[in-house]
Amino acid sequence: MSPIIPGLQIRAARLDDCESLTALSNLPGYRAGTLRLPYQTVEETRKWLEAERKGSLDLVAVLDGQIAGSAGFNRYKGRRSHAAGIGLGVHDDFQGRGVGTALLAALLDAADNWHAIKRLELTVFTDNTRAIRLYQRFGFEAEGVQRAFAFRAGHYVDALGMARVRL
C-alpha cells in the first residue's frame, strides 16, 4: 500500500535528527494534529529521543535531505502488551504527497511482522478528515468520539478513537 516516492527514505529516528524534529514539531499544521504545545525546544526533543522506551519504534521519512514526517508506536505493558498506541505527522510542505502513507505502511509492517502487535490504537481530531481517511485505508476503525478531548488554539476539540485489530 506504500506509494513509490522517488528519493523517499524511511528510517529510525536518531539523535542527530533532534533539531529537524523540533522544527517539524513547531510547524503550525503539523502541531495542529498533535497534542504538542507551541515552541517545543531542542532540549525537549533530545530528552524524548534519549529516553529508553522498551517496545517503542520511532521512524522518520526523509525526502530531499529534509525530514518530511515522523511516526511511531509505543507498546503497552502487562496485560495490554499485545497493543500499542501510534502517532504520525507530516511536514506542512509535504502533505498530500504520500509521505503519511509510506510512514504508516512501514510502521504497520514493523508492528505486524516484527513486534507481533495485535492491536494498534490512536486518537485523531475529528476535523482531521485527511488523516481519518488514511487510517481507514489501512484498516483502522472508529471506536468512539471523545468530546472536548483537547484544548487547541483557544477551543476544545473532539477526537475520534480508532483501532486496527488483527487476531
ZISULZI-V819422 format. One record per residue. N is the residue number from 0. PHI is phi in whole degrees, -180 to 180 (999 if undefined). PSI is psi in degrees with one decimal (999 if undefined). NEAR is the number of other ideal C-beta (glycine too) atoms within 12 Angstrom. Layout:
n=N phi=PHI psi=PSI near=NEAR
n=N phi=PHI psi=PSI near=NEAR
This chain:
n=0 phi=999 psi=-9.3 near=18
n=1 phi=-76 psi=129.5 near=21
n=2 phi=-74 psi=159.8 near=21
n=3 phi=-93 psi=114.6 near=12
n=4 phi=-117 psi=110.0 near=25
n=5 phi=-54 psi=127.3 near=11
n=6 phi=85 psi=-6.0 near=18
n=7 phi=-75 psi=130.9 near=31
n=8 phi=-122 psi=130.1 near=22
n=9 phi=-107 psi=127.6 near=36
n=10 phi=-150 psi=169.7 near=24
n=11 phi=-67 psi=142.0 near=22
n=12 phi=-68 psi=148.2 near=31
n=13 phi=-138 psi=167.2 near=20
n=14 phi=-58 psi=-36.1 near=19
n=15 phi=-74 psi=0.0 near=17
n=16 phi=-86 psi=-1.5 near=29
n=17 phi=-51 psi=-51.6 near=25
n=18 phi=-68 psi=-40.0 near=21
n=19 phi=-66 psi=-40.4 near=28
n=20 phi=-68 psi=-34.5 near=39
n=21 phi=-65 psi=-45.8 near=27
n=22 phi=-60 psi=-42.1 near=24
n=23 phi=-60 psi=-47.1 near=38
n=24 phi=-63 psi=-25.2 near=36
n=25 phi=-92 psi=-2.0 near=26
n=26 phi=-70 psi=137.6 near=30
n=27 phi=-60 psi=-42.2 near=19
n=28 phi=-69 psi=-44.0 near=23
n=29 phi=-61 psi=-50.5 near=33
n=30 phi=-62 psi=-33.9 near=26
n=31 phi=-62 psi=-24.9 near=28
n=32 phi=-93 psi=5.0 near=39
n=33 phi=-123 psi=-179.2 near=32
n=34 phi=-97 psi=9.9 near=22
n=35 phi=-72 psi=147.0 near=26
n=36 phi=-90 psi=158.0 near=16
n=37 phi=-63 psi=157.8 near=17
n=38 phi=67 psi=43.4 near=16
n=39 phi=-63 psi=141.0 near=25
n=40 phi=-97 psi=160.0 near=19
n=41 phi=-61 psi=-36.8 near=22
n=42 phi=-63 psi=-40.0 near=14
n=43 phi=-64 psi=-42.6 near=19
n=44 phi=-66 psi=-41.7 near=30
n=45 phi=-61 psi=-44.5 near=20
n=46 phi=-61 psi=-41.1 near=17
n=47 phi=-63 psi=-44.6 near=27
n=48 phi=-69 psi=-33.5 near=28
n=49 phi=-80 psi=-21.1 near=15
n=50 phi=-65 psi=134.9 near=15
n=51 phi=-83 psi=116.1 near=9
n=52 phi=-125 psi=92.9 near=20
n=53 phi=-61 psi=137.4 near=13
n=54 phi=80 psi=13.5 near=25
n=55 phi=-109 psi=158.7 near=28
n=56 phi=-141 psi=130.1 near=33
n=57 phi=-124 psi=120.2 near=35
n=58 phi=-116 psi=154.3 near=38
n=59 phi=-129 psi=151.3 near=38
n=60 phi=-106 psi=127.8 near=44
n=61 phi=-117 psi=126.6 near=30
n=62 phi=-136 psi=127.6 near=26
n=63 phi=54 psi=39.4 near=17
n=64 phi=77 psi=5.8 near=10
n=65 phi=-122 psi=141.9 near=25
n=66 phi=-71 psi=117.5 near=39
n=67 phi=-100 psi=-8.1 near=41
n=68 phi=176 psi=169.7 near=49
n=69 phi=-146 psi=155.0 near=46
n=70 phi=-155 psi=157.7 near=46
n=71 phi=-171 psi=169.4 near=36
n=72 phi=-136 psi=153.8 near=35
n=73 phi=-124 psi=116.8 near=28
n=74 phi=-75 psi=139.4 near=28
n=75 phi=-81 psi=171.5 near=23
n=76 phi=-112 psi=167.5 near=15
n=77 phi=63 psi=-131.0 near=9
n=78 phi=-71 psi=-5.4 near=8
n=79 phi=-111 psi=20.5 near=16
n=80 phi=-69 psi=-8.6 near=17
n=81 phi=-84 psi=-3.4 near=22
n=82 phi=-124 psi=158.4 near=28
n=83 phi=-149 psi=150.9 near=35
n=84 phi=-97 psi=140.3 near=31
n=85 phi=-119 psi=159.2 near=41
n=86 phi=-143 psi=150.8 near=34
n=87 phi=-155 psi=141.1 near=45
n=88 phi=-153 psi=149.0 near=43
n=89 phi=-122 psi=138.3 near=40
n=90 phi=-51 psi=139.6 near=34
n=91 phi=-52 psi=-38.8 near=23
n=92 phi=-81 psi=-7.1 near=20
n=93 phi=-115 psi=6.2 near=31
n=94 phi=-67 psi=145.4 near=25
n=95 phi=80 psi=10.1 near=20
n=96 phi=-110 psi=4.5 near=24
n=97 phi=96 psi=3.1 near=27
n=98 phi=-65 psi=-45.6 near=41
n=99 phi=-61 psi=-40.6 near=43
n=100 phi=-62 psi=-44.7 near=34
n=101 phi=-65 psi=-42.4 near=37
n=102 phi=-64 psi=-46.1 near=47
n=103 phi=-65 psi=-39.9 near=42
n=104 phi=-61 psi=-43.6 near=30
n=105 phi=-67 psi=-41.2 near=36
n=106 phi=-63 psi=-44.7 near=44
n=107 phi=-68 psi=-37.1 near=35
n=108 phi=-59 psi=-46.2 near=23
n=109 phi=-64 psi=-44.2 near=29
n=110 phi=-64 psi=-44.8 near=36
n=111 phi=-76 psi=-44.5 near=23
n=112 phi=-102 psi=-11.2 near=13
n=113 phi=-127 psi=-27.4 near=15
n=114 phi=-110 psi=-6.3 near=28
n=115 phi=52 psi=42.8 near=18
n=116 phi=-85 psi=129.6 near=33
n=117 phi=-96 psi=-29.9 near=20
n=118 phi=-128 psi=122.2 near=30
n=119 phi=-113 psi=132.0 near=40
n=120 phi=-132 psi=157.4 near=32
n=121 phi=-157 psi=165.4 near=41
n=122 phi=-123 psi=141.5 near=31
n=123 phi=-139 psi=137.4 near=39
n=124 phi=-61 psi=139.1 near=32
n=125 phi=-64 psi=-21.2 near=25
n=126 phi=-88 psi=1.2 near=20
n=127 phi=-94 psi=68.3 near=31
n=128 phi=-64 psi=-32.7 near=14
n=129 phi=-63 psi=-45.0 near=23
n=130 phi=-68 psi=-40.4 near=38
n=131 phi=-60 psi=-44.1 near=26
n=132 phi=-62 psi=-40.4 near=19
n=133 phi=-60 psi=-49.4 near=37
n=134 phi=-63 psi=-39.9 near=36
n=135 phi=-63 psi=-39.4 near=20
n=136 phi=-60 psi=-28.1 near=22
n=137 phi=-97 psi=13.3 near=33
n=138 phi=92 psi=7.2 near=21
n=139 phi=-77 psi=141.2 near=30
n=140 phi=-121 psi=146.5 near=21
n=141 phi=-69 psi=136.9 near=22
n=142 phi=-117 psi=-11.1 near=20
n=143 phi=156 psi=157.8 near=16
n=144 phi=-96 psi=134.7 near=19
n=145 phi=-107 psi=106.6 near=20
n=146 phi=-74 psi=143.7 near=13
n=147 phi=49 psi=46.7 near=14
n=148 phi=-65 psi=-41.3 near=22
n=149 phi=-149 psi=158.0 near=26
n=150 phi=-97 psi=120.7 near=14
n=151 phi=-138 psi=124.3 near=24
n=152 phi=50 psi=43.4 near=16
n=153 phi=88 psi=2.7 near=7
n=154 phi=-140 psi=154.6 near=13
n=155 phi=-84 psi=137.1 near=15
n=156 phi=-125 psi=148.9 near=25
n=157 phi=-86 psi=156.8 near=21
n=158 phi=-131 psi=153.6 near=30
n=159 phi=-106 psi=126.0 near=29
n=160 phi=-84 psi=129.4 near=25
n=161 phi=-132 psi=152.9 near=34
n=162 phi=-149 psi=156.0 near=28
n=163 phi=-125 psi=119.0 near=32
n=164 phi=-117 psi=129.1 near=19
n=165 phi=-124 psi=107.7 near=20
n=166 phi=-98 psi=999 near=9
